[in-house]
Amino acid sequence: MPSNKVIIDSSYLYTLFDPDDNNHARVLASAKTIRDNLVVLNVTLTETVFLFSRNRGMPAVRTFIAQLIRNQPQLESVTFHDLERASEVMGTYPTAELDFVDCCLTAVAERLDITQIATLDRRDFSIIRPKHCDYFELIP
């Protein structure tokens, strides 16, 4: 039976905590329905901090970190097995130029039997066919 947890992509995580983003209200509304079941990967956290640093500066990074600590989603580390699977996913779709973090999300979702991914990056996750289900359910 698939998990009721949802893995969060950096596009979603960034938008969730950036009130100036055009998609913030839509993402915030969807996050309220899954609040207790969020899973954030260490690589997603790193990518999101980079986005805040690049786009909004260090004060925004600190605010993001404080909000993340306050909300305390499940933090999940990428394992060597996950890295191996992420590389396999990249090799399966060589012309798609899939993002490394998206491939790691796929690997961890398979490992944890998670079928839902919160993302604004619909293209990559629409291409990927996970091993544990026919397709990912994309939120929002």
PASENU-179844 format. One record per residue: residue number from 1; chain; x, y, z of N, C-alpha, C, O in turn. Coordinates in steps of 0.02 Angstrom, whole numbers, m for minus. Layout:
BEGIN
+-----+--------+--------+--------+--------+--------+--------+--------+--------+--------+--------+--------+--------+--------+
: num : cadena :   n.px :   n.py :   n.pz :  ca.px :  ca.py :  ca.pz :   c.px :   c.py :   c.pz :   o.px :   o.py :   o.pz :
+-----+--------+--------+--------+--------+--------+--------+--------+--------+--------+--------+--------+--------+--------+
: NUM :      A :      X :      Y :      Z :      X :      Y :      Z :      X :      Y :      Z :      X :      Y :      Z :
...
+-----+--------+--------+--------+--------+--------+--------+--------+--------+--------+--------+--------+--------+--------+
***
This chain:
BEGIN
+-----+--------+--------+--------+--------+--------+--------+--------+--------+--------+--------+--------+--------+--------+
: num : cadena :   n.px :   n.py :   n.pz :  ca.px :  ca.py :  ca.pz :   c.px :   c.py :   c.pz :   o.px :   o.py :   o.pz :
+-----+--------+--------+--------+--------+--------+--------+--------+--------+--------+--------+--------+--------+--------+
:   1 :      A :     42 :    m59 :      0 :      0 :      0 :      0 :     44 :     62 :      0 :     88 :     69 :     43 :
:   2 :      A :     34 :    108 :    m47 :     76 :    168 :    m51 :     70 :    212 :     12 :     18 :    212 :     45 :
:   3 :      A :    122 :    247 :     26 :    124 :    293 :     82 :     77 :    352 :     70 :     63 :    369 :     12 :
:   4 :      A :     54 :    383 :    123 :     13 :    444 :    116 :     57 :    506 :    119 :     31 :    562 :    123 :
:   5 :      A :    122 :    497 :    117 :    169 :    554 :    119 :    178 :    583 :     49 :    163 :    552 :     m2 :
:   6 :      A :    202 :    645 :     48 :    213 :    681 :    m14 :    285 :    707 :    m14 :    306 :    742 :     33 :
:   7 :      A :    323 :    691 :    m66 :    390 :    718 :    m73 :    386 :    787 :   m105 :    348 :    798 :   m152 :
:   8 :      A :    424 :    833 :    m78 :    422 :    903 :   m100 :    482 :    918 :   m145 :    539 :    907 :   m125 :
:   9 :      A :    469 :    944 :   m204 :    520 :    967 :   m250 :    540 :   1039 :   m232 :    501 :   1075 :   m200 :
:  10 :      A :    599 :   1059 :   m253 :    623 :   1127 :   m237 :    580 :   1181 :   m268 :    572 :   1234 :   m237 :
:  11 :      A :    551 :   1170 :   m327 :    508 :   1221 :   m357 :    448 :   1236 :   m312 :    428 :   1293 :   m303 :
:  12 :      A :    420 :   1184 :   m284 :    363 :   1190 :   m239 :    384 :   1221 :   m172 :    351 :   1266 :   m147 :
:  13 :      A :    439 :   1196 :   m145 :    463 :   1220 :    m80 :    481 :   1294 :    m83 :    463 :   1332 :    m38 :
:  14 :      A :    515 :   1315 :   m136 :    532 :   1385 :   m145 :    469 :   1428 :   m149 :    463 :   1479 :   m115 :
:  15 :      A :    422 :   1407 :   m190 :    360 :   1445 :   m199 :    319 :   1447 :   m136 :    287 :   1498 :   m121 :
:  16 :      A :    319 :   1393 :    m98 :    281 :   1389 :    m36 :    304 :   1444 :     13 :    263 :   1473 :     48 :
:  17 :      A :    369 :   1457 :     16 :    396 :   1504 :     64 :    414 :   1572 :     34 :    444 :   1614 :     69 :
:  18 :      A :    396 :   1585 :    m28 :    408 :   1650 :    m59 :    341 :   1683 :    m74 :    310 :   1669 :   m125 :
:  19 :      A :    319 :   1727 :    m30 :    253 :   1758 :    m39 :    247 :   1802 :   m101 :    192 :   1819 :   m122 :
:  20 :      A :    304 :   1820 :   m131 :    302 :   1861 :   m192 :    297 :   1820 :   m256 :    287 :   1848 :   m310 :
:  21 :      A :    303 :   1754 :   m251 :    299 :   1711 :   m310 :    227 :   1710 :   m336 :    180 :   1707 :   m296 :
:  22 :      A :    220 :   1711 :   m401 :    153 :   1711 :   m432 :    110 :   1651 :   m414 :     49 :   1656 :   m413 :
:  23 :      A :    142 :   1594 :   m398 :    105 :   1533 :   m382 :     98 :   1521 :   m307 :     74 :   1468 :   m286 :
:  24 :      A :    120 :   1569 :   m266 :    121 :   1559 :   m193 :     53 :   1540 :   m164 :     48 :   1492 :   m127 :
:  25 :      A :      1 :   1576 :   m181 :    m65 :   1563 :   m152 :    m89 :   1493 :   m169 :   m117 :   1458 :   m126 :
:  26 :      A :    m80 :   1472 :   m230 :   m101 :   1405 :   m252 :    m62 :   1351 :   m215 :    m91 :   1301 :   m193 :
:  27 :      A :      4 :   1360 :   m209 :     46 :   1311 :   m175 :     30 :   1310 :   m100 :     27 :   1256 :    m70 :
:  28 :      A :     21 :   1368 :    m70 :      4 :   1371 :      1 :    m62 :   1335 :     15 :    m67 :   1298 :     64 :
:  29 :      A :   m111 :   1344 :    m28 :   m175 :   1310 :    m19 :   m167 :   1234 :    m23 :   m197 :   1198 :     17 :
:  30 :      A :   m128 :   1210 :    m70 :   m118 :   1138 :    m75 :    m77 :   1111 :    m17 :    m88 :   1055 :      6 :
:  31 :      A :    m28 :   1150 :      7 :     14 :   1128 :     63 :    m26 :   1119 :    127 :    m10 :   1076 :    168 :
:  32 :      A :    m78 :   1159 :    136 :   m120 :   1153 :    196 :   m155 :   1086 :    198 :   m172 :   1062 :    253 :
:  33 :      A :   m167 :   1055 :    141 :   m202 :    990 :    140 :   m154 :    932 :    153 :   m177 :    877 :    170 :
:  34 :      A :    m89 :    944 :    147 :    m39 :    889 :    156 :     12 :    906 :    210 :     64 :    872 :    214 :
:  35 :      A :      0 :    955 :    249 :     48 :    983 :    297 :     84 :    930 :    340 :    145 :    936 :    348 :
:  36 :      A :     50 :    882 :    366 :     81 :    833 :    411 :    118 :    777 :    376 :    148 :    735 :    409 :
:  37 :      A :    117 :    776 :    311 :    146 :    720 :    274 :    201 :    739 :    226 :    214 :    703 :    178 :
:  38 :      A :    234 :    796 :    238 :    284 :    821 :    191 :    352 :    789 :    203 :    375 :    782 :    260 :
:  39 :      A :    385 :    769 :    148 :    452 :    742 :    151 :    497 :    786 :    108 :    483 :    798 :     50 :
:  40 :      A :    551 :    811 :    138 :    599 :    854 :    103 :    666 :    818 :    103 :    691 :    797 :    155 :
:  41 :      A :    695 :    811 :     44 :    761 :    779 :     38 :    816 :    829 :     53 :    808 :    890 :     44 :
:  42 :      A :    873 :    804 :     77 :    930 :    848 :     90 :    951 :    884 :     26 :    971 :    943 :     30 :
:  43 :      A :    949 :    852 :    m31 :    969 :    885 :    m94 :    918 :    938 :   m115 :    937 :    988 :   m145 :
:  44 :      A :    855 :    927 :    m99 :    803 :    977 :   m113 :    813 :   1038 :    m69 :    806 :   1095 :    m93 :
:  45 :      A :    830 :   1027 :     m7 :    843 :   1082 :     39 :    901 :   1124 :     14 :    897 :   1186 :     14 :
:  46 :      A :    955 :   1092 :     m7 :   1013 :   1128 :    m34 :    994 :   1169 :    m95 :   1013 :   1227 :   m101 :
:  47 :      A :    958 :   1138 :   m141 :    938 :   1174 :   m202 :    892 :   1233 :   m186 :    898 :   1286 :   m218 :
:  48 :      A :    847 :   1225 :   m138 :    802 :   1279 :   m120 :    839 :   1337 :    m86 :    824 :   1395 :   m100 :
:  49 :      A :    886 :   1321 :    m43 :    927 :   1373 :    m12 :    965 :   1412 :    m66 :    970 :   1473 :    m63 :
:  50 :      A :    992 :   1376 :   m115 :   1026 :   1409 :   m171 :    979 :   1457 :   m207 :    998 :   1514 :   m222 :
:  51 :      A :    918 :   1435 :   m220 :    869 :   1478 :   m255 :    854 :   1542 :   m214 :    852 :   1597 :   m242 :
:  52 :      A :    844 :   1534 :   m149 :    832 :   1593 :   m107 :    893 :   1639 :   m105 :    885 :   1700 :   m108 :
:  53 :      A :    951 :   1610 :   m100 :   1012 :   1650 :    m98 :   1021 :   1690 :   m162 :   1036 :   1749 :   m161 :
:  54 :      A :   1012 :   1656 :   m219 :   1021 :   1688 :   m284 :    967 :   1740 :   m298 :    982 :   1794 :   m323 :
:  55 :      A :    904 :   1725 :   m281 :    849 :   1768 :   m300 :    830 :   1821 :   m249 :    805 :   1874 :   m267 :
:  56 :      A :    842 :   1806 :   m185 :    817 :   1851 :   m133 :    870 :   1872 :    m82 :    859 :   1919 :    m43 :
:  57 :      A :    928 :   1838 :    m81 :    981 :   1857 :    m35 :    979 :   1819 :     31 :    932 :   1781 :     45 :
:  58 :      A :   1031 :   1829 :     71 :   1039 :   1792 :    134 :    983 :   1804 :    185 :    965 :   1757 :    220 :
:  59 :      A :    955 :   1864 :    190 :    899 :   1871 :    237 :    841 :   1824 :    220 :    809 :   1796 :    265 :
:  60 :      A :    828 :   1815 :    155 :    775 :   1769 :    134 :    793 :   1696 :    150 :    750 :   1656 :    167 :
:  61 :      A :    857 :   1679 :    144 :    880 :   1612 :    162 :    866 :   1599 :    235 :    840 :   1546 :    253 :
:  62 :      A :    883 :   1646 :    277 :    873 :   1638 :    350 :    799 :   1633 :    367 :    779 :   1593 :    410 :
:  63 :      A :    759 :   1673 :    334 :    686 :   1669 :    345 :    659 :   1601 :    324 :    619 :   1571 :    359 :
:  64 :      A :    682 :   1577 :    266 :    661 :   1511 :    241 :    679 :   1457 :    291 :    638 :   1414 :    308 :
:  65 :      A :    741 :   1458 :    315 :    764 :   1407 :    362 :    723 :   1409 :    426 :    703 :   1357 :    452 :
:  66 :      A :    709 :   1469 :    452 :    669 :   1476 :    513 :    598 :   1448 :    502 :    571 :   1414 :    546 :
:  67 :      A :    569 :   1461 :    444 :    502 :   1435 :    430 :    503 :   1359 :    422 :    457 :   1325 :    445 :
:  68 :      A :    555 :   1333 :    392 :    561 :   1261 :    385 :    567 :   1227 :    453 :    536 :   1176 :    466 :
:  69 :      A :    608 :   1256 :    496 :    616 :   1229 :    564 :    549 :   1231 :    601 :    532 :   1184 :    636 :
:  70 :      A :    513 :   1285 :    593 :    448 :   1292 :    627 :    399 :   1239 :    602 :    360 :   1212 :    642 :
:  71 :      A :    399 :   1224 :    537 :    352 :   1175 :    509 :    375 :   1103 :    516 :    334 :   1057 :    517 :
:  72 :      A :    440 :   1092 :    521 :    471 :   1026 :    532 :    443 :    970 :    488 :    413 :    922 :    514 :
:  73 :      A :    453 :    974 :    422 :    436 :    917 :    380 :    486 :    861 :    394 :    537 :    872 :    425 :
:  74 :      A :    470 :    802 :    371 :    517 :    746 :    377 :    576 :    760 :    330 :    567 :    769 :    270 :
:  75 :      A :    637 :    761 :    358 :    697 :    769 :    317 :    725 :    700 :    301 :    733 :    659 :    346 :
:  76 :      A :    739 :    689 :    238 :    762 :    623 :    216 :    827 :    632 :    178 :    833 :    675 :    134 :
:  77 :      A :    876 :    592 :    195 :    941 :    593 :    161 :    940 :    546 :    101 :    907 :    494 :    101 :
:  78 :      A :    977 :    565 :     50 :    987 :    524 :     m9 :   1042 :    473 :      8 :   1095 :    492 :     32 :
:  79 :      A :   1028 :    410 :     m5 :   1077 :    356 :      8 :   1118 :    342 :    m55 :   1102 :    366 :   m109 :
:  80 :      A :   1170 :    302 :    m48 :   1208 :    281 :   m106 :   1165 :    240 :   m154 :   1173 :    245 :   m215 :
:  81 :      A :   1121 :    200 :   m127 :   1074 :    162 :   m169 :   1029 :    210 :   m208 :   1016 :    199 :   m267 :
:  82 :      A :   1006 :    263 :   m176 :    966 :    314 :   m210 :   1005 :    347 :   m266 :    979 :    360 :   m320 :
:  83 :      A :   1069 :    362 :   m252 :   1111 :    393 :   m304 :   1119 :    346 :   m364 :   1117 :    369 :   m421 :
:  84 :      A :   1126 :    282 :   m350 :   1131 :    233 :   m404 :   1067 :    233 :   m446 :   1070 :    232 :   m508 :
:  85 :      A :   1010 :    234 :   m412 :    946 :    234 :   m447 :    936 :    300 :   m485 :    911 :    300 :   m540 :
:  86 :      A :    957 :    356 :   m455 :    951 :    421 :   m488 :    991 :    422 :   m553 :    968 :    447 :   m604 :
:  87 :      A :   1050 :    393 :   m551 :   1092 :    389 :   m611 :   1059 :    345 :   m664 :   1061 :    360 :   m723 :
:  88 :      A :   1027 :    291 :   m641 :    991 :    247 :   m687 :    933 :    284 :   m721 :    922 :    276 :   m781 :
:  89 :      A :    897 :    324 :   m682 :    841 :    363 :   m709 :    868 :    412 :   m762 :    838 :    418 :   m816 :
:  90 :      A :    923 :    446 :   m747 :    953 :    492 :   m796 :    971 :    456 :   m860 :    960 :    482 :   m915 :
:  91 :      A :    998 :    395 :   m854 :   1017 :    355 :   m912 :    958 :    329 :   m951 :    964 :    317 :  m1011 :
:  92 :      A :    902 :    319 :   m919 :    842 :    294 :   m952 :    812 :    347 :   m999 :    781 :    329 :  m1049 :
:  93 :      A :    821 :    410 :   m982 :    793 :    465 :  m1021 :    848 :    514 :  m1040 :    847 :    572 :  m1020 :
:  94 :      A :    897 :    492 :  m1080 :    957 :    533 :  m1093 :    942 :    599 :  m1130 :    977 :    648 :  m1118 :
:  95 :      A :    893 :    600 :  m1172 :    879 :    662 :  m1210 :    836 :    711 :  m1171 :    830 :    769 :  m1190 :
:  96 :      A :    807 :    689 :  m1115 :    763 :    732 :  m1075 :    803 :    781 :  m1031 :    776 :    830 :  m1007 :
:  97 :      A :    868 :    766 :  m1021 :    910 :    808 :   m978 :    876 :    821 :   m911 :    866 :    878 :   m890 :
:  98 :      A :    857 :    767 :   m877 :    823 :    772 :   m813 :    869 :    802 :   m760 :    929 :    789 :   m759 :
:  99 :      A :    840 :    840 :   m716 :    875 :    871 :   m660 :    896 :    818 :   m610 :    859 :    771 :   m596 :
: 100 :      A :    957 :    826 :   m583 :    984 :    778 :   m534 :    937 :    771 :   m474 :    923 :    715 :   m452 :
: 101 :      A :    913 :    827 :   m447 :    869 :    824 :   m389 :    804 :    787 :   m405 :    780 :    748 :   m364 :
: 102 :      A :    776 :    798 :   m464 :    716 :    763 :   m484 :    727 :    687 :   m487 :    683 :    648 :   m468 :
: 103 :      A :    785 :    667 :   m510 :    802 :    596 :   m513 :    811 :    567 :   m442 :    792 :    510 :   m429 :
: 104 :      A :    839 :    606 :   m397 :    845 :    585 :   m327 :    776 :    579 :   m295 :    763 :    533 :   m257 :
: 105 :      A :    732 :    627 :   m310 :    663 :    624 :   m285 :    629 :    559 :   m307 :    594 :    527 :   m268 :
: 106 :      A :    641 :    541 :   m369 :    612 :    479 :   m396 :    638 :    419 :   m357 :    599 :    376 :   m337 :
: 107 :      A :    703 :    416 :   m346 :    734 :    360 :   m311 :    708 :    354 :   m240 :    691 :    299 :   m217 :
: 108 :      A :    704 :    409 :   m204 :    680 :    407 :   m135 :    606 :    392 :   m133 :    583 :    355 :    m88 :
: 109 :      A :    568 :    419 :   m179 :    496 :    403 :   m182 :    486 :    327 :   m191 :    443 :    298 :   m159 :
: 110 :      A :    526 :    298 :   m234 :    522 :    225 :   m243 :    540 :    188 :   m178 :    505 :    142 :   m158 :
: 111 :      A :    593 :    210 :   m146 :    616 :    177 :    m84 :    564 :    182 :    m29 :    553 :    134 :      8 :
: 112 :      A :    532 :    240 :    m23 :    484 :    251 :     31 :    411 :    237 :     10 :    365 :    247 :     49 :
: 113 :      A :    403 :    212 :    m51 :    337 :    196 :    m79 :    290 :    256 :    m78 :    232 :    251 :    m59 :
: 114 :      A :    317 :    313 :   m100 :    278 :    375 :   m105 :    259 :    386 :   m178 :    302 :    382 :   m222 :
: 115 :      A :    196 :    399 :   m190 :    173 :    408 :   m259 :    155 :    480 :   m276 :    140 :    496 :   m333 :
: 116 :      A :    156 :    524 :   m226 :    139 :    594 :   m237 :    200 :    639 :   m232 :    241 :    632 :   m186 :
: 117 :      A :    207 :    684 :   m280 :    261 :    733 :   m279 :    231 :    803 :   m286 :    192 :    816 :   m333 :
: 118 :      A :    248 :    847 :   m240 :    226 :    917 :   m244 :    279 :    954 :   m283 :    337 :    960 :   m262 :
: 119 :      A :    260 :    978 :   m342 :    307 :   1010 :   m387 :    272 :   1057 :   m434 :    212 :   1049 :   m449 :
: 120 :      A :    309 :   1106 :   m458 :    284 :   1148 :   m513 :    318 :   1125 :   m578 :    302 :   1151 :   m632 :
: 121 :      A :    364 :   1078 :   m573 :    401 :   1051 :   m630 :    366 :    990 :   m657 :    386 :    933 :   m645 :
: 122 :      A :    314 :   1001 :   m693 :    272 :    946 :   m717 :    305 :    908 :   m775 :    292 :    848 :   m783 :
: 123 :      A :    346 :    941 :   m814 :    376 :    908 :   m872 :    417 :    847 :   m852 :    404 :    792 :   m876 :
: 124 :      A :    466 :    856 :   m808 :    510 :    800 :   m790 :    472 :    743 :   m758 :    482 :    685 :   m776 :
: 125 :      A :    428 :    758 :   m711 :    393 :    704 :   m675 :    338 :    672 :   m718 :    315 :    618 :   m701 :
: 126 :      A :    318 :    704 :   m771 :    272 :    673 :   m818 :    308 :    623 :   m864 :    277 :    576 :   m889 :
: 127 :      A :    372 :    634 :   m874 :    412 :    589 :   m916 :    431 :    525 :   m878 :    428 :    470 :   m905 :
: 128 :      A :    451 :    534 :   m816 :    479 :    478 :   m776 :    425 :    427 :   m760 :    370 :    444 :   m739 :
: 129 :      A :    443 :    363 :   m771 :    399 :    307 :   m752 :    432 :    271 :   m693 :    480 :    234 :   m702 :
: 130 :      A :    407 :    282 :   m632 :    436 :    251 :   m573 :    425 :    175 :   m572 :    380 :    150 :   m605 :
: 131 :      A :    466 :    141 :   m534 :    461 :     68 :   m529 :    402 :     45 :   m486 :    376 :    m10 :   m497 :
: 132 :      A :    381 :     85 :   m438 :    333 :     62 :   m388 :    261 :     82 :   m403 :    215 :     63 :   m367 :
: 133 :      A :    250 :    120 :   m457 :    182 :    139 :   m477 :    184 :    157 :   m551 :    237 :    165 :   m580 :
: 134 :      A :    126 :    163 :   m581 :    123 :    179 :   m653 :    148 :    250 :   m668 :    181 :    261 :   m718 :
: 135 :      A :    133 :    296 :   m623 :    153 :    366 :   m632 :    148 :    401 :   m565 :    118 :    375 :   m518 :
: 136 :      A :    179 :    460 :   m560 :    173 :    501 :   m500 :    111 :    544 :   m504 :     92 :    569 :   m557 :
: 137 :      A :     79 :    552 :   m447 :     25 :    601 :   m440 :     58 :    667 :   m423 :     93 :    673 :   m373 :
: 138 :      A :     48 :    718 :   m465 :     81 :    781 :   m457 :     35 :    831 :   m422 :    m23 :    839 :   m442 :
: 139 :      A :     61 :    864 :   m371 :     24 :    913 :   m332 :     59 :    980 :   m340 :    121 :    979 :   m338 :
: 140 :      A :     29 :   1037 :   m349 :    m43 :   1047 :   m354 :    m67 :   1031 :   m424 :   m127 :   1037 :   m438 :
+-----+--------+--------+--------+--------+--------+--------+--------+--------+--------+--------+--------+--------+--------+
***
